[in-house]
Amino acid sequence: MIPARFAPVLFSLLLSGMMSFLVSGFSTWRAVGMIDGFAGLWIPAWLGSWAIAFPAVLVVAPVARRIVARVTV
């Protein structure tokens, strides 16, 4: 088991991985269509996107939480 203190980082890792997977897949599909070798184009695009998305989520998530706390009752 992973200690609870790592929950925010693990959440960010999983969220950024899943979101970048979906968005890069959709973007790749829109750019090239469902061609032979699609996965060979998509997976490197996803890994590159994830490399950007993970640190971005670490920075942006606390800001988003603060904004949500201010605009909700």
Phi, psi and omega in degrees: 000149179266134179300147184300334182295342179268002183304314180298322180289318178296318176302313180297320179298312182292314180300312181295323178295314181292316181293316180293328176299310181293312184292318179292325176296315178296316180296319178295316178299317179295326184283319188238348184080180181273079184261165170299136182085012180305313182298325179294335174273321186290313187298313176297325177296319179296314181298320176295320178294320180295324178298331176273318186294322184297306178295329178296317179296321178301324181276317188279327183303314178297324178295315179298320178298318179295319179296315179298319179297326180283330185261359178250157182267000000 
